[in-house]
Amino acid sequence: MSELATHMSHPVQEERVELAIQHQFRSHMDVVRGIHFVSEIESLVTVSEDCTVKLWSLKGLEVDAEPYVTLRGHTGPLFAVAGGHPQHKRVVFTAGSEGSIRVWNLPAIGDVN
């Protein structure tokens, strides 16, 4: 009998651990398709099929967090967010169904009224 067959015939009992929700980010009106952490401003960037980009501060989080900025400009659902250029740490790129890529220079929470 192969090692795989032996392992499958004697399944290992896994211990189940219940984890409590630490934080929830609820503000998008449709499916969230991408997230990106921006360490320079200690924020999370999310993109959604609701055509918006949202910035969430990770400082002093409460269980139900709210975004500090909602960026609009795309005309269709968003599917991707990327960033992390070593010289442009506050810049992210978003892409969606309308076929365009937008470049955003992100504000820190202290830069927003």
C-alpha positions in Angstrom: 0.0 0.0 0.0 1.4 3.4 -0.9 2.2 6.0 1.7 -0.7 8.2 0.4 -3.2 5.4 0.6 -2.1 4.5 4.2 -2.4 8.2 5.2 -5.9 8.4 3.7 -7.1 5.3 5.4 -6.1 6.6 8.8 -7.2 10.3 8.8 -5.6 12.5 11.5 -8.1 14.0 13.9 -7.8 17.8 13.7 -8.5 20.0 16.7 -11.0 22.7 15.8 -10.4 26.1 17.3 -13.1 28.9 17.3 -11.6 32.3 16.4 -13.3 35.5 17.4 -13.7 38.3 14.8 -11.2 41.0 15.5 -12.4 43.6 13.0 -14.9 43.9 10.2 -14.7 46.3 7.3 -18.2 46.8 6.0 -19.0 49.7 3.7 -18.9 48.3 0.1 -22.2 47.8 -1.5 -21.0 44.8 -3.6 -18.4 42.1 -3.7 -14.9 43.0 -2.5 -12.4 41.8 -5.2 -9.1 43.0 -3.9 -7.2 44.3 -0.8 -3.8 45.9 -0.4 -1.9 46.9 2.7 -0.1 50.3 2.5 2.5 50.3 5.4 3.5 53.9 4.7 0.1 55.2 6.0 -0.9 52.1 8.0 -4.0 51.6 5.9 -5.8 48.9 4.0 -7.1 49.6 0.4 -10.1 47.7 -0.9 -11.7 47.6 -4.3 -15.2 46.3 -5.1 -17.6 45.6 -7.8 -19.5 48.7 -6.5 -16.9 50.8 -8.5 -15.2 52.3 -5.4 -11.9 52.2 -3.8 -11.9 52.5 0.0 -9.2 53.4 2.5 -9.3 52.0 6.0 -7.0 53.2 8.8 -5.5 50.3 10.8 -4.7 52.6 13.8 -7.0 52.3 16.8 -9.4 49.9 15.1 -12.8 49.1 16.5 -14.7 45.9 15.8 -16.8 47.6 13.0 -14.4 49.8 11.2 -15.4 52.6 8.7 -13.4 53.8 5.7 -11.8 57.2 6.1 -11.9 57.8 2.3 -14.0 56.5 -0.6 -12.4 57.1 -4.0 -14.6 57.2 -7.1 -13.8 57.5 -10.8 -14.1 54.0 -12.2 -17.3 53.4 -14.2 -17.4 49.7 -13.8 -16.7 47.0 -11.2 -13.2 46.8 -9.9 -11.2 43.6 -9.8 -7.6 44.4 -8.8 -5.5 46.7 -6.7 -1.7 46.8 -6.5 1.0 48.9 -5.2 4.2 48.8 -3.2 6.7 50.7 -5.4 9.7 51.4 -3.1 9.9 55.1 -4.1 6.1 55.8 -4.3 4.8 54.0 -1.3 1.4 55.9 -1.2 0.6 55.1 -4.8 -1.8 52.2 -5.8 -3.1 51.1 -9.1 -6.7 49.9 -9.6 -8.3 48.0 -12.5 -11.7 47.0 -13.5 -14.2 46.0 -16.1 -14.2 49.3 -18.1 -10.7 48.5 -19.3 -8.8 51.3 -17.5 -6.1 51.4 -14.9 -6.2 54.3 -12.5 -3.3 55.6 -10.4 -4.1 57.0 -7.0 -1.9 59.0 -4.6 -3.3 58.0 -1.3 -3.8 60.4 1.6 -3.1 59.5 5.2 -6.0 59.8 7.6 -4.5 63.1 9.0 -4.6 64.6 5.5 -8.3 64.2 5.2 -10.9 66.7 6.5 
